[in-house]
Amino acid sequence: MTKPATTTPGGVGGGPRRTRLRRGTRAVPVPLLLPALAGLAFLLLPLVSLLVRAPWRDLPEQLASAEVWQALRLSLVCATSATLLSLLVGVPLAWLLARTEFPGRGLVRALVTLPLVLPPVVGGVALLLAFGRNGVVGQWLDSWFGITLPFTTTGVVLAETFVAMPFLVISVEGTLRAADPRYEEAATTLGASRFTAFRRVTLPLIAPGVAAGAVLAWARALGEFGATITFAGNFPGRTQTMPLAVYLALQYDPAAAIALSLVLLAVSIAVLAGLRDRWMTAS
Amino acid sequence: MTDLDDTAPARAIPRAPAEGLDARLVVDRGGFRLDVELTAAPGEVVALLGPNGAGKTTALRALAGLVPLTDGRLLLDGVSLDRTPPESRPVGVVFQDYLLFPHLTALDNVAFGPRCRGATKAEARAQAAEWLDRMGLAEHAGAKPRNLSGGQAQRVALARALATRPRLLLLDEPMAALDARTRLEVRAGLRRHLAGFEAVAVLVTHDPLDAMVLADRLVVVEHGRVVQEGTPADIARRPRTDYIAQLVGLNLYRGRADGHTVRLDAGPAITTSEELSGPAFVAFPPSAVALFRDRPTGAGARNLWRCEVAGLETYGDRVRAGLTGELPLAADLTTVAAAELGLHPGAPVWAMVKATQTHAYPA
């Protein structure tokens, strides 16, 4: 607000306080303003409708059912597990992409981000072909260790990890690239191995980026539908997460679907609020 | 080992005493080649002085192991280090902007090195506390780097580097991150700490004052090569390149001496007090130049050139005039004298230097 006073370009309009849709002294062009407002309305309208049509009176009853809590609990457990799994392998992967040179790195990076754009159903089919009972890896897991992944809770975690991890990797890699690699050099001259330098210096420095990536991945995992239903099926209590429960409920009990959706919306808003306070304004 | 004859490969000859640093650093980097010879005895502080882009920092990084040597050797106390990874070298580095770990306190920054080299957490912290105390920073032990002043941060960085008990201490532009006011004090403090350091210290700087105050010996690097080496006094008195001459504030010319005259490669001859023959340098300080508006009469053993003022710069109560013409040179005069002469860019002047004020030496 301490900008030096300048003359209004074009000189249309009167005093500087005439409209509220002005930033400083520069008017927002109508060809940009109208589509922007339309876009905003399009994003908000469905959410508002959800609130408007919510069966507020029956809501306590709807949410009291055991299935809802079962699905919510499963969703939270699976999304959190998928996030932890993503952290465990995704952060090192991001480090590899950001800090080392190897042939084909660009290709690897593209492949890592592929699940971002791949339809989740295709991801689910691919997971079945890899880890299914007759899958490339799955057949050995089954015959050697007796491990079956599809249509299990572990399968849900895998499906969610497959879809959510790229968000974490991209976020962490970006943070790593922005972080000064000379801190690692300084640690090295003090006798730290490259791993110690990563653990004791780089990781604390990029913690905000890792946390932001983890939250993104968690939110993505929580909402995961396509890959989950394809790879893990829809068994209440075992693989039926909230999005699956919502979809199923919509077939025979729309009110229940709305109630479930409200719960997911509340969780999402809580996450966004947490993100905003901790990481988004800080960085 | 000491009886090898001179025909043995260069790598195998222990040139310097086993103690201290003996290095030839060759680093090829896309069109730029660094090739400097560097030796130093324990307790000696050597400054690598040179303009930006001369390769000083590359040399430092090569010593630390952060850049691999293309060729050459690196012996520290008789042990070859050129294949040793940086974390295993007994080398401490004070980086240009210190690179203190922002998430750790001053104490934990200093304890980092000892911890990495095997000390327990308690030992490492005790050592770190001792180092901070020695640097006069005991009360800042719990402070995060962002809450330290520039001078304090530099001392923490020095303590952090020294806490690993290095046999070679490297300082990259240790004064560059400080403002002019704190420099004086910090420089004096750093000099004290370096004087007390028993192993080899190599510092990189483009500031001749830092180099001359802090170092026992200067190695001047230009375009990846050593162009001159010696004590600060020696280099100030007998500069061998334009860069050094400008650094120490001297007019420097190269030519061929014949008796009391040095005929410059390009330009006039200069009469000198020393008698020499063969390739020679002539140097004189800008304060030795007297300026006149009209040609002075009765010239004895002195030099007189017709010049033109190219530029004027004021510092303190002095004016430095840059002159072009028969001989390009810098002249210092008082602001009063400059005003009386009516100096302005483009003004013609006569520049005179007495032979006794020049200093000629073999090139």
HADDOCK unambig.tbl for C-alpha pairs under 7 A between the chains (distance, minus, plus):
assign (segid A and resid 183 and name CA) (segid B and resid 99 and name CA) 5.99 0.50 0.50
assign (segid A and resid 183 and name CA) (segid B and resid 101 and name CA) 6.97 0.50 0.50
assign (segid A and resid 186 and name CA) (segid B and resid 99 and name CA) 6.81 0.50 0.50
assign (segid A and resid 188 and name CA) (segid B and resid 86 and name CA) 6.19 0.50 0.50
assign (segid A and resid 188 and name CA) (segid B and resid 87 and name CA) 4.90 0.50 0.50
assign (segid A and resid 189 and name CA) (segid B and resid 64 and name CA) 6.90 0.50 0.50
assign (segid A and resid 189 and name CA) (segid B and resid 86 and name CA) 5.66 0.50 0.50
assign (segid A and resid 189 and name CA) (segid B and resid 87 and name CA) 5.28 0.50 0.50
assign (segid A and resid 189 and name CA) (segid B and resid 91 and name CA) 6.83 0.50 0.50
assign (segid A and resid 189 and name CA) (segid B and resid 92 and name CA) 6.28 0.50 0.50
assign (segid A and resid 189 and name CA) (segid B and resid 93 and name CA) 6.63 0.50 0.50
assign (segid A and resid 190 and name CA) (segid B and resid 87 and name CA) 6.42 0.50 0.50
assign (segid A and resid 190 and name CA) (segid B and resid 92 and name CA) 6.72 0.50 0.50
assign (segid A and resid 190 and name CA) (segid B and resid 113 and name CA) 4.60 0.50 0.50
assign (segid A and resid 190 and name CA) (segid B and resid 164 and name CA) 6.81 0.50 0.50
assign (segid A and resid 191 and name CA) (segid B and resid 87 and name CA) 4.00 0.50 0.50
assign (segid A and resid 191 and name CA) (segid B and resid 88 and name CA) 6.10 0.50 0.50
assign (segid A and resid 191 and name CA) (segid B and resid 113 and name CA) 6.04 0.50 0.50
assign (segid A and resid 191 and name CA) (segid B and resid 116 and name CA) 5.42 0.50 0.50
assign (segid A and resid 191 and name CA) (segid B and resid 117 and name CA) 5.98 0.50 0.50
assign (segid A and resid 192 and name CA) (segid B and resid 87 and name CA) 5.68 0.50 0.50
assign (segid A and resid 192 and name CA) (segid B and resid 116 and name CA) 5.35 0.50 0.50
assign (segid A and resid 193 and name CA) (segid B and resid 87 and name CA) 6.17 0.50 0.50
assign (segid A and resid 201 and name CA) (segid B and resid 101 and name CA) 6.91 0.50 0.50
assign (segid A and resid 204 and name CA) (segid B and resid 103 and name CA) 6.94 0.50 0.50
assign (segid A and resid 205 and name CA) (segid B and resid 103 and name CA) 6.94 0.50 0.50
